[in-house]
Amino acid sequence: MENIMNYIKPELLVLIPVLYFLGTGLKRSDAVLDKHIPLLLGAAGVALALLWVLASSDMAGAQDILQAIFAAVTQGILCAGCSVYVDQLGKQHRKDD
């Protein structure tokens, strides 16, 4: 996990606990099937990362827009993956051997 953390922008590390708590809320609700939670967390991670990228960047052309989209998608997926990983670590820790 430490290697993955090297690829996430420090400003976006806050997304990991945010997505974790969002996933916990979705898990407790009856409106969402468990199998859809990782996909929803990925979409939420990309949307939040895109919001941050757009708010913190000056874009002058198409290349800047494509770079922003790429950064948002990769950062959002990495953060969502880490939040699911943290959830799975907790579940494995609670299991009886």
C-alpha positions in Angstrom: 0.0 0.0 0.0 2.9 2.3 0.7 3.9 2.2 -3.0 0.4 3.2 -4.1 0.5 6.1 -1.6 3.5 7.5 -3.5 1.2 8.0 -6.6 -1.6 9.9 -4.8 -1.2 13.6 -4.5 -0.9 14.6 -0.9 -3.8 17.1 -1.2 -6.1 14.3 -2.3 -5.2 11.8 0.6 -8.2 13.2 2.4 -10.4 11.5 -0.1 -9.5 8.1 1.3 -11.3 8.5 4.6 -14.1 10.4 2.9 -14.7 7.6 0.5 -14.3 5.0 3.3 -17.1 6.7 5.3 -19.2 7.1 2.2 -18.8 3.4 1.5 -19.7 2.6 5.2 -22.9 4.6 4.8 -23.8 2.9 1.5 -23.2 -0.5 3.1 -25.6 0.3 5.9 -28.3 1.5 3.5 -30.7 -0.9 1.8 -30.8 1.1 -1.4 -27.4 -0.1 -2.8 -26.3 -3.6 -3.4 -22.9 -4.4 -1.9 -21.4 -5.4 -5.3 -22.1 -1.8 -6.6 -20.3 0.0 -3.7 -16.8 -0.1 -5.2 -18.1 1.2 -8.5 -19.9 4.0 -6.7 -16.9 4.9 -4.6 -14.8 5.0 -7.8 -17.2 7.4 -9.4 -17.4 9.5 -6.3 -13.6 9.5 -6.1 -13.2 10.6 -9.7 -15.9 13.3 -9.3 -14.3 14.7 -6.1 -10.8 14.6 -7.6 -12.0 16.4 -10.7 -13.6 19.1 -8.6 -10.2 19.6 -6.8 -8.3 19.5 -10.1 -10.6 22.1 -11.7 -10.5 24.3 -8.7 -6.7 24.3 -8.4 -5.7 24.5 -12.0 -5.5 27.2 -14.7 -6.5 25.7 -18.0 -5.5 27.3 -21.2 -6.3 24.7 -23.8 -7.4 21.2 -24.7 -4.1 19.7 -23.5 -4.7 21.1 -20.0 -8.2 19.9 -19.9 -7.2 16.3 -20.9 -4.4 16.4 -18.3 -7.0 17.4 -15.7 -9.3 14.6 -16.7 -6.5 12.1 -16.6 -5.3 13.3 -13.2 -8.9 13.2 -11.8 -9.6 9.7 -13.1 -6.3 8.2 -11.9 -6.4 10.0 -8.5 -10.0 9.2 -7.9 -9.6 5.5 -8.7 -6.4 5.2 -6.5 -8.2 6.9 -3.6 -11.3 4.7 -4.0 -9.1 1.6 -4.2 -7.3 2.6 -1.0 -10.6 3.1 0.8 -11.8 -0.3 -0.2 -8.4 -1.8 0.8 -8.7 -0.2 4.3 -12.2 -1.7 4.6 -11.0 -5.1 3.6 -8.1 -4.9 6.1 -10.6 -4.2 8.9 -12.8 -7.1 7.8 -9.8 -9.5 7.7 -8.6 -8.3 11.1 -12.0 -9.0 12.7 -12.2 -12.5 11.3 -11.5 -15.4 13.6 -8.8 -17.7 12.5 
